């Protein structure tokens, strides 16, 4: 894609949206347009520098598109140099946690589960030692003490049940709630199993998410099933092609905490639901109490106390499923340096992130088509987040 053409189209979209919002004065419009150009140039320069071969960015404010930029190439199952476009489906990795946690919260408001009941209430085999103290709240805040359970593909019911048995047999590493450490797969997986156990017929996680969340908000491309048609990007890019998309080659297949696929537009829809306070087109999807539980730092007091005593906190600012901005500098999740408390979202391995800014009613979805080197990861993610935040009026 030609960078200059893309940039003009991008700023034209921004200008139209900014005009729609009736900004008070040309200086403010110029400032926002300049910030919009800044993030486009930032992404372009990273592609030129070889940080990644391609990237995509969508930014919405007040439910309307204000920034759009797709540049470079992506890798499909058969070719590397496909032009990056908006209609490409991507592996969403751990952004899936925000999706699945939302569905778990809906299950709670349906009175199928209780965040603070022992997990063994729903998974009888999860018992013994500290397991008896484990709750769904611990699972969703990365404090359950089981971050290193080796869980692979759970695409079939047989694979899912074997994973449940693996979790039930695993040793808990610390007292639940006493500290946090990122649970890449186990936390959301067990929370999803708890929900499934309470529904007659044990429907698949895909069908539960589809009925309760994805269809109601029109997120048609977001799915825990592997796409069988359309343009699909493979990231990280495999060393050899072709690489067919199937459960054997997608290591997170079916995982509630990392197995979703979708387009950036549907990532935005999930974030927008949360910016709306849990409503979608006038319909309540997340009741206010459920929404509030997903938007507070659950160990806030402990974090602030440790900071006041010049100690490293035992906990990170997690809500239920989302990573929140408290007072930390921009981190690997991409919460930004300039953003205020309450910014929320999630990253997906080293390739993508989705962030919501309640104070400005804005959201971004960003993806690169191959991971940047780890030393550059935080710089790039937070550089994008801060520039986008500055561009929102």
TATA-V186575 format. One record per backbone hydrogen bond with DSSP energy under -0.5 kcal/mol. NH is the residue of the N-H (numbers start at 1). CO is the residue of the C=O. E is the energy in kcal/mol with one decimal. If there is no record, write none. Layout:
# TATA-V186575
nh:NH co:CO e:E
nh:NH co:CO e:E
This chain:
# TATA-V186575
nh:6 co:2 e:-2.5
nh:7 co:3 e:-2.6
nh:8 co:4 e:-2.2
nh:9 co:5 e:-2.5
nh:10 co:6 e:-2.5
nh:11 co:7 e:-2.7
nh:12 co:8 e:-2.2
nh:13 co:9 e:-2.1
nh:14 co:10 e:-2.1
nh:15 co:11 e:-2.9
nh:16 co:12 e:-2.3
nh:17 co:13 e:-2.1
nh:18 co:14 e:-2.6
nh:19 co:15 e:-2.5
nh:20 co:16 e:-2.0
nh:21 co:17 e:-1.6
nh:22 co:19 e:-1.7
nh:23 co:18 e:-0.9
nh:25 co:23 e:-1.8
nh:29 co:25 e:-1.5
nh:30 co:26 e:-2.7
nh:31 co:27 e:-2.3
nh:32 co:28 e:-2.2
nh:33 co:29 e:-2.6
nh:34 co:30 e:-2.4
nh:35 co:31 e:-2.0
nh:36 co:32 e:-2.2
nh:37 co:33 e:-2.3
nh:38 co:34 e:-1.7
nh:39 co:35 e:-1.6
nh:40 co:36 e:-1.7
nh:41 co:37 e:-2.7
nh:42 co:38 e:-2.1
nh:43 co:39 e:-2.2
nh:44 co:40 e:-2.6
nh:45 co:41 e:-2.8
nh:46 co:42 e:-1.7
nh:47 co:43 e:-2.0
nh:48 co:44 e:-2.5
nh:49 co:45 e:-2.1
nh:50 co:47 e:-1.1
nh:51 co:46 e:-2.7
nh:52 co:46 e:-0.6
nh:55 co:71 e:-2.5
nh:56 co:367 e:-2.5
nh:57 co:69 e:-2.4
nh:58 co:365 e:-2.2
nh:59 co:67 e:-2.4
nh:60 co:363 e:-2.5
nh:61 co:64 e:-2.7
nh:62 co:361 e:-2.9
nh:64 co:61 e:-1.8
nh:66 co:59 e:-2.9
nh:67 co:59 e:-1.9
nh:69 co:57 e:-2.4
nh:71 co:55 e:-2.4
nh:73 co:53 e:-1.6
nh:74 co:82 e:-2.2
nh:76 co:74 e:-0.5
nh:76 co:79 e:-3.2
nh:82 co:74 e:-1.9
nh:82 co:80 e:-0.6
nh:84 co:72 e:-2.7
nh:88 co:85 e:-1.2
nh:89 co:231 e:-3.0
nh:90 co:262 e:-2.9
nh:91 co:233 e:-0.5
nh:92 co:260 e:-2.8
nh:93 co:260 e:-0.6
nh:95 co:92 e:-2.3
nh:96 co:93 e:-2.3
nh:97 co:94 e:-1.5
nh:98 co:95 e:-0.9
nh:99 co:95 e:-1.1
nh:100 co:96 e:-3.1
nh:101 co:97 e:-2.8
nh:102 co:98 e:-1.3
nh:103 co:99 e:-1.6
nh:104 co:100 e:-2.4
nh:105 co:101 e:-2.4
nh:106 co:102 e:-1.8
nh:107 co:103 e:-2.1
nh:108 co:104 e:-1.8
nh:109 co:105 e:-1.9
nh:110 co:106 e:-1.4
nh:111 co:108 e:-1.6
nh:112 co:107 e:-2.4
nh:113 co:107 e:-0.7
nh:117 co:114 e:-1.3
nh:119 co:134 e:-3.1
nh:121 co:118 e:-2.2
nh:122 co:119 e:-1.8
nh:123 co:119 e:-2.3
nh:126 co:123 e:-2.5
nh:127 co:125 e:-1.6
nh:131 co:128 e:-2.1
nh:132 co:129 e:-1.1
nh:133 co:130 e:-1.5
nh:134 co:130 e:-0.5
nh:134 co:131 e:-1.1
nh:136 co:117 e:-0.6
nh:137 co:115 e:-2.4
nh:139 co:135 e:-1.6
nh:140 co:136 e:-2.2
nh:141 co:137 e:-1.0
nh:142 co:139 e:-0.8
nh:143 co:138 e:-2.4
nh:144 co:138 e:-0.7
nh:149 co:146 e:-0.8
nh:151 co:149 e:-1.5
nh:154 co:253 e:-2.7
nh:160 co:156 e:-2.4
nh:161 co:157 e:-2.5
nh:162 co:158 e:-2.0
nh:163 co:159 e:-1.9
nh:164 co:160 e:-2.0
nh:165 co:161 e:-2.2
nh:166 co:162 e:-2.1
nh:167 co:163 e:-2.2
nh:168 co:164 e:-2.4
nh:169 co:165 e:-1.6
nh:170 co:166 e:-0.9
nh:170 co:167 e:-0.6
nh:173 co:145 e:-3.4
nh:177 co:143 e:-2.5
nh:178 co:175 e:-2.4
nh:180 co:314 e:-2.5
nh:181 co:142 e:-2.4
nh:184 co:147 e:-0.6
nh:184 co:182 e:-0.9
nh:189 co:185 e:-1.7
nh:190 co:186 e:-2.5
nh:191 co:187 e:-2.0
nh:192 co:188 e:-2.5
nh:193 co:189 e:-2.2
nh:194 co:190 e:-2.2
nh:195 co:191 e:-1.8
nh:196 co:192 e:-2.7
nh:197 co:193 e:-2.3
nh:198 co:195 e:-1.5
nh:199 co:196 e:-1.6
nh:202 co:199 e:-2.2
nh:208 co:204 e:-2.0
nh:209 co:205 e:-2.6
nh:210 co:206 e:-2.5
nh:211 co:207 e:-2.2
nh:212 co:208 e:-2.5
nh:213 co:209 e:-2.0
nh:214 co:209 e:-2.6
nh:215 co:210 e:-2.4
nh:217 co:213 e:-1.7
nh:218 co:215 e:-1.2
nh:219 co:214 e:-2.6
nh:220 co:218 e:-1.9
nh:222 co:219 e:-0.7
nh:223 co:221 e:-0.5
nh:223 co:261 e:-2.3
nh:233 co:89 e:-3.1
nh:234 co:75 e:-3.3
nh:235 co:233 e:-0.6
nh:242 co:77 e:-0.7
nh:243 co:77 e:-2.4
nh:246 co:244 e:-0.9
nh:249 co:246 e:-1.6
nh:250 co:246 e:-1.4
nh:251 co:249 e:-0.8
nh:253 co:250 e:-2.0
nh:255 co:252 e:-2.6
nh:258 co:255 e:-1.5
nh:259 co:255 e:-3.1
nh:260 co:93 e:-0.5
nh:261 co:223 e:-2.9
nh:262 co:90 e:-2.1
nh:266 co:263 e:-0.9
nh:267 co:263 e:-1.4
nh:268 co:264 e:-2.2
nh:269 co:265 e:-1.5
nh:270 co:266 e:-1.6
nh:271 co:267 e:-2.1
nh:272 co:268 e:-3.1
nh:273 co:269 e:-2.1
nh:274 co:270 e:-1.3
nh:275 co:271 e:-2.2
nh:276 co:272 e:-2.2
nh:277 co:274 e:-1.5
nh:278 co:273 e:-2.5
nh:280 co:283 e:-2.9
nh:283 co:280 e:-2.1
nh:285 co:278 e:-2.7
nh:285 co:283 e:-0.6
nh:286 co:278 e:-2.5
nh:287 co:285 e:-0.5
nh:291 co:287 e:-2.8
nh:292 co:288 e:-2.6
nh:293 co:289 e:-1.8
nh:294 co:290 e:-1.0
nh:294 co:291 e:-0.7
nh:295 co:292 e:-1.4
nh:296 co:293 e:-0.5
nh:298 co:296 e:-0.6
nh:298 co:318 e:-1.9
nh:300 co:297 e:-1.3
nh:303 co:299 e:-2.2
nh:304 co:300 e:-2.7
nh:305 co:301 e:-2.3
nh:306 co:302 e:-2.2
nh:307 co:303 e:-2.2
nh:308 co:304 e:-2.2
nh:309 co:305 e:-1.4
nh:310 co:307 e:-1.6
nh:311 co:306 e:-3.3
nh:318 co:316 e:-2.6
nh:319 co:322 e:-2.7
nh:320 co:293 e:-0.6
nh:321 co:140 e:-2.2
nh:321 co:319 e:-1.1
nh:323 co:345 e:-2.7
nh:324 co:317 e:-2.8
nh:325 co:343 e:-2.3
nh:326 co:324 e:-0.6
nh:334 co:331 e:-1.7
nh:342 co:325 e:-2.1
nh:343 co:340 e:-1.7
nh:344 co:356 e:-2.0
nh:345 co:323 e:-1.3
nh:346 co:354 e:-2.0
nh:348 co:352 e:-2.7
nh:351 co:348 e:-2.2
nh:352 co:348 e:-1.7
nh:353 co:366 e:-2.3
nh:354 co:346 e:-2.4
nh:355 co:364 e:-2.0
nh:356 co:344 e:-3.4
nh:357 co:362 e:-3.5
nh:358 co:356 e:-0.6
nh:360 co:357 e:-1.3
nh:361 co:357 e:-0.8
nh:361 co:358 e:-0.6
nh:362 co:357 e:-1.7
nh:363 co:60 e:-2.4
nh:364 co:355 e:-2.6
nh:365 co:58 e:-2.3
nh:366 co:353 e:-2.7
nh:367 co:56 e:-2.2
nh:368 co:351 e:-2.8
nh:369 co:54 e:-2.4
nh:372 co:350 e:-0.7
nh:376 co:373 e:-1.8
nh:377 co:373 e:-0.8
nh:377 co:374 e:-1.0
nh:378 co:374 e:-0.6
nh:380 co:376 e:-2.6
nh:381 co:377 e:-2.6
nh:382 co:378 e:-2.6
nh:383 co:379 e:-1.7
nh:384 co:380 e:-2.2
nh:385 co:381 e:-2.6
nh:386 co:382 e:-2.6
nh:387 co:383 e:-1.6
nh:388 co:384 e:-2.7
nh:389 co:385 e:-2.8
nh:390 co:386 e:-2.3
nh:391 co:387 e:-1.3
nh:392 co:388 e:-0.9
nh:392 co:389 e:-0.9
